[in-house]
């Protein structure tokens, strides 16, 4: 089968402490500290044979994620920008949908021909975190397309326990639309996990700000709108993405490059009648710039939800959080807690309509062109049509 394979040079940075597992397995819990000079190639590789508890999926649609782009982009020393768990070489891609082609002997809930989407957090189910009900914090986690082979390929083999049947999306979408929507569940699930699981949600009527109008930020806008936010403000640097945010439910959008040095937090205070925002979502991966603006524009008992992963250290004024009874919530992943089935139900009902997020589709043969387009960051979500 054909697949997009990423290889790189293993060169841990001086001062980065490798665990014994990392050293022996040549994988990094923080990829940007160990992998450099990546090469992206379409290759012919063996089609995987599913194990007893796995299904072989013929991939129909796969999204390009910011994590994938951060494997492509490098810093001045050649190191990748992705700061999460990474093991190369790897077939990348983790936001996907497809059709079950073959099932293992112990697969019981899926059959050949079922349309499916899958989680990308490969939780083990038996460690302390998993047994305690926190699969996204699994102690033995693998990441699809980053530390195990992913779905920018004609086929992917994956455990049944990570797969969700999306046949029901046919009530709201045509055949192609089912696979488009299915590939969006993963990034929207990350926003859902941050807002409703990690941070505990919000009361209808709450005011909200989203920093960063990439796919996860756009997913946050859509969820905030349908779940009752009375005011949604979005900041970004790219006009095209701000327009998508408007289309998906934002009340106000601002290009931070055109604000004439007016503070973002000051604008939030102005639009909320000096009350501050109840919910502030960091989906830009620019905490050094966004967190200070969030701090000064939080309402009492306001929440900052940190989704934009970046290996940076950012100072915060803790006295602000004491006085305001405020909180910062980190969130990774989208597994457990009914996240996938709830998003599927919202899509099938027609209440969650994420289609505006999709701004480009490329055939698999042009996937390298799609990555070049992704780096410009003018698109919402780019999808790769595999078949």
ABEGO torsion letter per residue (X at the ends): XBBBBBBBBBBBBBGBBBBAAAAAAGBBABAAAABBGBBBBBBBBBBBBBBAABBBBBBABBBBBAAAAAAABBBAAGBBABABBBBOBBBBEABBBBBBABBBAABAABBBGBBBBBBABBBAGABAAAAAGBAAABAABBBBGAABBBABBABBBBBAAABBBAAAAAAABBAAAAAAAAAAAAAAAAAAAAAAAAAGEBBBGBBBBBBEABAAAAAAAAAAAAAGBABBBBBBABAAAAAAAAAAGBABBBBAAAAGGBBAAAAAAAAAGGAEBABBBBAAGBAAAAAAAAAAABBBGBBBBBABBBBBBBBBBAAAAAAAGBBBBBBBEABEGGAAAAAAAAAAAGABBAAAABABBBBAAAAAAAAAAAAAGABBBBBBBAX
